[in-house]
Amino acid sequence: MELNELILIVFLLNLPFGYMRSKATRFSRQWMMAIHIPVPFVFLLRVLSGLNWTVIPLLVLSDIAGQMVGGKLRKRDVEKLT
């Protein structure tokens, strides 16, 4: 798996978790779980892809971007309903 593919997969993996995180109370159990559940999967994908530790900053940025976009998608959906 190439780096671009891995970054895209990490981004897409975090979209639903960002969606869930945005409706949770900050620092609640649900909020913490939405942030931390994808992390082991990202680690596993990185190890299985054969990439070394130097790609971790890019994966963290992709992780954060997926969380943020997922939250914005939920806000957009809520605004459509009102």
ABEGO torsion letter per residue (X at the ends): XBAAAAAAAAAAAAAAAAAAAAABBBGBAAAAAAAAAAAAAAAAAAAAAGBBAAAAAAAAAAAAAAAAAAAAAAAAAAAAAX
